Amino acid sequence: MDKNDKVIQAAKLYYLLDCTQNEIAKKLGVSRPTVSRMLQTAKREGIVQIKICEKADRLTDLEADLEQKYGLKKAVVASVGQYEDHVIKTTIGLKAAEYLDSIVGDDDIIGVTWGTTIYHVAVELKKKQVNNVQVVQLKGGISLSEKNTYVSEILYLFGKAFNASPHYLPLPAIVDNVVVKEAIMADRHIKRVIDMGKRANIALFTCGQIKSDSLLFNLGYFSEEDAGMLYSTAVGDISSRFFDKDGHVCSQSLDERTLGIELEELKKKDYSILVAGGSHKIESIHAALKGEYANVLVTDQYTARFILDK
């Protein structure tokens, strides 16, 4: 029996036959700590998938509480079995795709940002018969890093779902100084895409965390001075625009060097949809809602409870 077979056998004995870890260790001829590691591997690799069935009325109560606390047009709370990033992103991605399908109609302009959360929304989209829909990128996504921002995939999948030709913003999210930004914004093709983002009646985005290993911090945009300032004052970002715990833009100079939609523009959308969940995003979500940058929230039941308690 190879290692993978043992992991599967251990999972079956534990989850299907209710054997203890000591009993499994004896059956497989391994130590009890080894059995514990096998069970963790089984969950991590998807051999075992745990689903907790949350009562629908409990989720509805959470949605109502979120809508009341933050003045939201709509809250969508997904039930996740594990409070882990990949599970959360997959589940809320599906819920956000379903919600988007329910609201998109003829002549809509959909503005989207990039990153792994929005990519999970994009892959769950189903084709919908609508006319004259446009999809536009809300912020630049080019960087010096090899890390994938999923810009091309996201725009392609949104365009495919709504029979639209996507409009790309082939720029970095942040430039070194205001003069460079002003020169870029003088280009009529770039200005046309930026203006389309302003006219979008639907905006879909996530919020980032302030951590050295988060995607935006790994894309080579920040000087040491920028990073130090953000670590000390910011709790999150939307579309590469950073805000503090009260939802206020925390660096005007950095904001002036950022290419893409401004946070104030999000307040004007018919649907300004924040898709986010996970323990590391609680502060960021709360501050974003406090700043009134979203009128729709898609999250999971654990994150919902945490931000309601704040």
Secondary structure, DSSP 8 states (H G I E B T S, - for coil): --HHHHHHHHHIIIIIS---HHHHHHHHTS-HHHHHHHHHHHHHTTSS-------HHHHHHHHHHHHHHHT-SEEEEE--SS--HHHHHHHHHHHHHHHHHHH--TT-EEEE--SHHHHHHHHH------SS-EEEE-B--B-SS-S---HHHHHHHHHHHTT--EE---SBSB-SSHHHHHHHHTSHHHHHHHHHHHH-SEEEE--B---TTSTGGGTT---HHHHHHHHHH-SEEETTEEE-TTS-BS-HHHHTTB-B--HHHHTT-SEEEEE--SGGGHHHHHHHHHTT--SEEEEEHHHHHHHHT-
